[in-house]
Amino acid sequence: MTNIDNSRQDARKPVIWKATLTTNDDKVFDCEVRDVSLAGTHVTCLAPLAIKDEVLLTIDGLGDFAGEVCWVRNENIGLTLLVGPDLLLKKFDERNPNKSGSNDPLLPNE
């Protein structure tokens, strides 16, 4: 476990996206993406991960994203995205035409 740097340059956007995490040893864990920032994300998952572990994050409806664990706190995991169809996951939330300006979490296909 490590401390989380709260001096972010970019605000996180709350979302609720179903996903899976695949580890280097090909174990697959169901997870939920809870928020996104410019090139990172916060997921909840019961995967036994450690800082610097590399994973494949597969988000339903959005695709695969290679990531590296940057922090772990119980079932909460912070990922830095390394490779994916669009590293800026935050843009998926910002482009959502149904967004009403509220802070309600959104699903990727809403």
C-alpha positions as CSV (number, residue, x, y, z in Angstrom):
1,M,0.0,0.0,0.0
2,T,1.2,3.5,-0.8
3,N,0.0,7.0,-0.2
4,I,-2.0,8.6,-3.0
5,D,-0.8,12.0,-4.3
6,N,-3.8,14.3,-4.0
7,S,-2.1,17.1,-5.9
8,R,-3.7,16.1,-9.2
9,Q,-3.4,18.4,-12.2
10,D,-6.6,16.9,-13.6
11,A,-9.9,16.2,-11.9
12,R,-11.3,12.7,-11.9
13,K,-14.6,12.0,-13.6
14,P,-16.9,9.6,-11.8
15,V,-18.1,6.6,-13.9
16,I,-19.5,3.2,-13.3
17,W,-18.1,0.9,-16.1
18,K,-18.1,-2.9,-15.9
19,A,-14.7,-4.3,-16.8
20,T,-12.2,-7.1,-16.3
21,L,-8.5,-7.1,-15.3
22,T,-6.2,-9.7,-16.7
23,T,-2.9,-10.3,-14.9
24,N,0.4,-11.4,-16.5
25,D,-0.3,-15.0,-15.5
26,D,-3.6,-14.8,-17.4
27,K,-5.9,-14.7,-14.4
28,V,-9.1,-12.7,-15.1
29,F,-10.9,-10.7,-12.4
30,D,-14.3,-8.9,-12.7
31,C,-13.9,-5.3,-11.7
32,E,-15.7,-1.9,-11.9
33,V,-14.1,1.3,-13.2
34,R,-15.1,4.0,-10.6
35,D,-13.5,7.1,-12.1
36,V,-11.2,8.2,-14.8
37,S,-8.6,11.0,-15.3
38,L,-6.5,12.0,-18.3
39,A,-4.4,8.7,-18.5
40,G,-5.4,6.8,-15.5
41,T,-8.3,5.2,-13.7
42,H,-9.5,3.9,-10.3
43,V,-11.0,0.4,-10.3
44,T,-12.5,-1.8,-7.6
45,C,-11.4,-5.4,-7.9
46,L,-10.5,-8.3,-5.7
47,A,-7.4,-9.1,-7.8
48,P,-4.3,-9.6,-5.6
49,L,-2.2,-6.9,-7.2
50,A,0.9,-4.9,-6.2
51,I,2.4,-1.6,-7.3
52,K,4.1,-1.9,-10.7
53,D,2.1,-5.0,-11.7
54,E,1.1,-4.8,-15.4
55,V,-2.5,-5.7,-16.3
56,L,-4.9,-5.6,-19.2
57,L,-8.0,-3.6,-18.4
58,T,-10.9,-4.6,-20.7
59,I,-13.9,-2.2,-20.4
60,D,-17.2,-3.4,-21.8
61,G,-18.0,-1.4,-24.9
62,L,-14.7,0.6,-25.0
63,G,-11.9,-2.0,-25.5
64,D,-8.6,-3.1,-24.0
65,F,-6.1,-0.9,-22.2
66,A,-2.7,-1.9,-20.9
67,G,-2.0,-0.5,-17.5
68,E,0.3,-0.4,-14.6
69,V,-0.8,-0.5,-10.9
70,C,0.3,2.8,-9.3
71,W,-1.5,2.3,-5.9
72,V,-3.5,-0.3,-4.0
73,R,-5.8,0.2,-1.1
74,N,-7.8,-3.0,-0.2
75,E,-10.0,-3.6,-3.3
76,N,-9.3,-0.1,-4.7
77,I,-6.7,0.0,-7.4
78,G,-5.2,3.0,-9.2
79,L,-3.9,2.3,-12.8
80,T,-1.8,4.4,-15.1
81,L,-2.8,3.5,-18.7
82,L,0.0,2.6,-21.0
83,V,-1.6,1.5,-24.2
84,G,-5.1,1.5,-25.6
85,P,-7.4,2.7,-28.3
86,D,-7.7,6.0,-26.6
87,L,-5.6,6.6,-23.5
88,L,-7.8,9.5,-22.5
89,L,-10.7,7.5,-21.0
90,K,-12.0,10.8,-19.6
91,K,-12.9,11.8,-23.2
92,F,-15.4,8.9,-23.3
93,D,-17.3,10.6,-20.4
94,E,-16.9,14.1,-21.8
95,R,-18.3,13.1,-25.3
96,N,-21.4,11.5,-23.8
97,P,-24.3,13.3,-25.5
98,N,-26.7,12.3,-22.7
99,K,-24.7,14.0,-20.0
100,S,-26.8,16.5,-18.2
101,G,-24.0,18.4,-16.5
102,S,-24.6,16.5,-13.3
103,N,-21.9,14.6,-11.4
104,D,-23.8,11.3,-11.7
105,P,-21.7,8.4,-12.7
106,L,-22.2,7.3,-16.3
107,L,-22.1,4.0,-18.1
108,P,-20.1,3.9,-21.4
109,N,-23.1,3.1,-23.6
110,E,-25.6,5.6,-22.1
